[in-house]
Amino acid sequence: MCAGVSDRGRVGEARDFAYDAAHARRQALGRILRPRADSIQDNTLGQAYRATNFLGLGTLAAKRWAAISSRAMPTCLDALEADDARRIVLLDQAGEFIHELRAAGFQRFAMKPLTSLGFRLALREVKAHAPAEGFDPEELEDELRVFQRAFEARIIYRT
């Protein structure tokens, strides 16, 4: 390593470019998913009804799932678009809604498949609308999967 040789600012520029690219992908995901979030959630609700019936929780629990997840959705979408540090804070805030779901009788093994279904539905929308946002579908898929891993780590497995 040669301490006397300047990088002429390129290391910082590369870091800024990487951040800008990630930021642009995250913003595109938000533009794609915000107007479709209710539809995605509605499509998972049928599975929530099946899960609550299987667990013996009934229709009331499925309605709680819908109400609580609806309240969590804006925070989760904000986390999707946020930088890494802010994302952690927002996901921790969204974790409070998971405590409410647990209080309503939902266990982790019931939440994981519903969450996975929601992400699969979101991914379908992302792939369909990525070109309109100026991105390759795989590029936005990768960014959504990064978010999914963070979401599951902070929300599903942590709480």
C-alpha positions as CSV (number, residue, x, y, z in Angstrom):
1,M,0.0,0.0,0.0
2,C,1.4,3.4,-1.0
3,A,0.2,6.1,1.4
4,G,1.7,8.9,-0.7
5,V,-0.4,8.2,-3.8
6,S,-3.7,10.0,-3.9
7,D,-6.9,8.3,-5.1
8,R,-8.0,11.8,-6.4
9,G,-11.4,11.3,-4.7
10,R,-12.3,8.2,-6.7
11,V,-13.0,6.1,-3.7
12,G,-15.6,8.5,-2.4
13,E,-17.0,8.9,-5.9
14,A,-17.4,5.1,-6.2
15,R,-19.1,5.0,-2.9
16,D,-21.5,7.8,-3.9
17,F,-22.2,6.1,-7.2
18,A,-23.0,2.8,-5.4
19,Y,-25.3,4.6,-3.0
20,D,-27.0,6.5,-5.8
21,A,-27.6,3.3,-7.7
22,A,-29.0,1.6,-4.6
23,H,-31.1,4.7,-3.8
24,A,-32.5,4.8,-7.4
25,R,-33.4,1.1,-7.2
26,R,-35.1,1.5,-3.9
27,Q,-37.1,4.5,-5.1
28,A,-38.2,2.6,-8.2
29,L,-39.4,-0.3,-6.0
30,G,-41.4,2.2,-4.0
31,R,-43.0,3.7,-7.1
32,I,-43.9,0.2,-8.3
33,L,-45.2,-1.2,-5.0
34,R,-46.9,1.7,-3.2
35,P,-49.8,1.8,-5.6
36,R,-50.1,-2.0,-5.6
37,A,-49.6,-2.6,-1.9
38,D,-53.3,-2.9,-1.1
39,S,-53.9,-5.3,-3.9
40,I,-50.9,-7.5,-2.8
41,Q,-52.2,-7.4,0.8
42,D,-55.7,-8.3,-0.3
43,N,-54.3,-11.3,-2.2
44,T,-52.5,-12.6,0.9
45,L,-55.7,-12.1,3.0
46,G,-57.2,-15.3,1.5
47,Q,-54.2,-17.2,2.7
48,A,-54.5,-15.5,6.1
49,Y,-58.1,-16.9,6.4
50,R,-56.8,-20.4,5.6
51,A,-54.0,-20.1,8.1
52,T,-56.3,-18.8,10.9
53,N,-58.8,-21.7,10.2
54,F,-55.9,-24.2,10.3
55,L,-54.7,-22.7,13.6
56,G,-58.3,-22.7,15.0
57,L,-58.2,-18.9,15.3
58,G,-61.1,-18.2,13.0
59,T,-62.2,-15.2,11.0
60,L,-61.6,-12.6,13.7
61,A,-57.9,-13.4,13.7
62,A,-57.8,-13.0,9.9
63,K,-59.4,-9.7,10.2
64,R,-56.8,-8.7,12.8
65,W,-54.1,-9.8,10.4
66,A,-55.6,-7.5,7.7
67,A,-56.0,-4.6,10.1
68,I,-52.6,-4.8,11.7
69,S,-50.7,-5.5,8.5
70,S,-52.5,-2.5,6.9
71,R,-51.2,-0.3,9.6
72,A,-47.7,-1.7,9.2
73,M,-47.6,-1.3,5.4
74,P,-46.7,2.4,5.2
75,T,-43.7,1.9,7.6
76,C,-42.6,-1.2,5.6
77,L,-42.8,0.7,2.3
78,D,-40.8,3.6,3.9
79,A,-38.2,1.0,4.9
80,L,-38.1,-0.4,1.4
81,E,-37.1,3.0,0.1
82,A,-34.7,4.0,2.9
83,D,-31.0,3.8,3.2
84,D,-29.6,1.0,5.3
85,A,-29.4,2.9,8.6
86,R,-32.9,4.3,8.3
87,R,-34.2,0.9,7.1
88,I,-33.2,-0.7,10.3
89,V,-35.0,1.9,12.4
90,L,-38.1,1.6,10.3
91,L,-38.1,-2.2,10.4
92,D,-37.7,-2.1,14.2
93,Q,-40.8,0.2,14.3
94,A,-42.7,-2.2,12.1
95,G,-41.7,-5.0,14.5
96,E,-44.2,-3.5,16.9
97,F,-47.0,-4.5,14.6
98,I,-45.7,-8.1,14.7
99,H,-46.0,-8.0,18.5
100,E,-49.7,-7.2,17.9
101,L,-50.0,-10.1,15.5
102,R,-48.4,-12.4,18.1
103,A,-50.9,-11.1,20.7
104,A,-53.7,-12.0,18.3
105,G,-52.4,-15.6,18.2
106,F,-50.2,-15.7,15.1
107,Q,-47.1,-17.7,15.5
108,R,-43.9,-17.3,13.5
109,F,-44.6,-20.5,11.5
110,A,-47.9,-19.0,10.3
111,M,-46.5,-15.6,9.5
112,K,-43.5,-16.7,7.5
113,P,-45.6,-18.3,4.6
114,L,-47.9,-15.3,4.5
115,T,-44.9,-13.0,4.3
116,S,-43.3,-15.1,1.6
117,L,-46.5,-15.0,-0.4
118,G,-46.6,-11.2,-0.1
119,F,-43.0,-10.9,-1.3
120,R,-43.7,-13.3,-4.2
121,L,-46.7,-11.2,-5.3
122,A,-44.6,-8.1,-4.9
123,L,-41.8,-9.6,-7.0
124,R,-44.2,-10.4,-9.8
125,E,-45.3,-6.7,-9.9
126,V,-41.7,-5.5,-9.7
127,K,-40.6,-7.7,-12.7
128,A,-43.6,-6.6,-14.7
129,H,-43.0,-2.9,-14.1
130,A,-39.2,-2.6,-13.9
131,P,-38.7,-1.7,-17.5
132,A,-41.2,1.2,-17.2
133,E,-38.9,2.5,-14.4
134,G,-35.8,2.2,-16.5
135,F,-34.5,-0.9,-14.8
136,D,-33.7,-4.5,-15.7
137,P,-36.2,-6.7,-13.9
138,E,-33.4,-8.8,-12.3
139,E,-31.8,-5.6,-11.0
140,L,-34.9,-4.7,-9.0
141,E,-35.5,-8.3,-8.1
142,D,-32.1,-8.4,-6.4
143,E,-32.9,-5.2,-4.5
144,L,-36.2,-6.5,-3.4
145,R,-34.6,-9.7,-2.2
146,V,-32.1,-7.7,-0.1
147,F,-35.0,-6.0,1.5
148,Q,-36.8,-9.3,2.0
149,R,-33.8,-10.7,3.9
150,A,-33.6,-7.6,6.0
151,F,-37.3,-7.7,6.7
152,E,-37.3,-11.3,7.7
153,A,-34.2,-11.0,9.9
154,R,-35.6,-7.9,11.7
155,I,-39.3,-8.8,11.8
156,I,-40.0,-12.5,11.4
157,Y,-37.0,-14.1,13.1
158,R,-36.1,-11.4,15.6
159,T,-39.4,-10.9,17.3
